[in-house]
Structure formats: C-alpha cells, structure tokens
Amino acid sequence: MIYLYLLLNLGSLSIPLLYSFEKNMRFIKHWKAVLLSLTIVATVFLIWDAIFTQNGVWGFNPDYHLPYLLFGMPIEEWMFFFCIPYASIFIHYSLEYFKPKLLIPSKITRAITITIIVILIPILIYNFGKAYTTVNYLFLIALLIISLFYGIEHLRRFYIAFLIILIPFFIVNGVLTGTGLEEPVVWYNNDENLGIRLVTIPIEDIGYAFTMLFGNIFLIEMFKKKD
C-alpha cells in the first residue's frame, strides 16, 4: 500500500488544519510564527534524518510510500515534519484556549524538568555511541536545560499537552513502526538505539517527539512576541 505514509500525514493534518479557521479560536492568525517555527525545526530534523538514513540508523519501506525520494528520504518523510508538528501544536494551543488556567505550578514544572535531565544523563553516558540514543538525548537534554532558564512558563502547559499528544502519537507512530502491518513503514537499526520498544515504537521516539514539538512551541512563543 504505497499511499499509507501519505495518508497518515494527511489524516493527521486534516482536522487540526480545518479547525484552525474556527472563528473563536482563530489559530490560523498565528500562521507566520507557526510556519517560521515549523520550517526552522524541520530543517534541523531533516538534516539529522538524512544523515541517519544514509548511515543505516533507520530507513523506509518502499511498499508503503510513493517512489519519490529527496536525499534518500521519501517525500512523505519531508511532509512528516510539517504535518505531525502542526497537528500536535494545535492540540497544545487548543488546551490553552479552552483551559487557560490548566497549568502546572512553576516549582513543580522546574522539578519535573530537572528530574528528566537527571534520569537522561546516565542513560546517555552509559549508551554513548549508539547513534539514535546519543543524538536524541543530547538534543533533549540541551533543550530542557535551555528551558529551565527561558521556557518554564511554556513547559507549565506543554507537559500536560504532551500527555494528550501521546495518544495520537502512539497511534500514528505505532503504524509507522509496524503495529498491525507485516513490515514497518520506518525500520530502525537496533544497534543504534536502546532496543527497548513500546509495542513496536523505540522508546527514544518519545524524546524525539518532545524535542521536535516543544522546540516548535518555544520558537512560536518567541516569534509571537515579535509580531
């Protein structure tokens, strides 16, 4: 089914994009900040993706994507870094609109952030050299440290939003990694990760998603201040 990866992207994007024009929330009014943020973060992740693809850290099953490749990656992989973050960001800002007071206290947010960093550092040191684990957790730790100084206010809501985002994340990423399929859409070289799977999803993917999505939120909030 060569349309599967394309349908996952378009299906994830369709409803959030449609409701972006809803007259009360009007999420679309932030399109400049969102588009600029998506482009910057996607560029970083696509460079990372291309290097890992060329070095066999992961790859793509041609049975599930269109035959159009750019730097060794199917066109659907390029779309992924715009469609999935947009849909996830929309969930975060919907939570802000409908539940503006639903925030974690700053002290607890700071404690959660420090705890995650403390847990990740020994995992990173012990597994240093495994490409996906190393690069993934280096990015995540760096982002969390920066957020301790400049992003705590945004994390107060994002930690809650991320728990909600994990529901569609497990559905879409589950399919991409092979849940319910004979073979995965995206395969991983287990020599380059921890080898721990949540059903079919490498555990590193949660940190990967967090960095990609909160990186976008962080930049959007910065660009919104400049509008």
Secondary structure by P-SEA (a helix, b strand, c coil): ccaaaaaaaaaaaaaaaaaccccccccccaaaaaaaaaaaaaaaaaaaaaaaaaacccccccccccccccccccaaaaaaacaaaaaaaaaaaaaaaacccccccaaaaaaaaaaaaaaaaaaaaaacccaaaaaaaaaaaaaaaaaacccccccaaaaaaaaaaaaaaaaaaaaaaccccccccccccccccccccccccccaaaaaaaaaaaaaaaaaaaaaaac
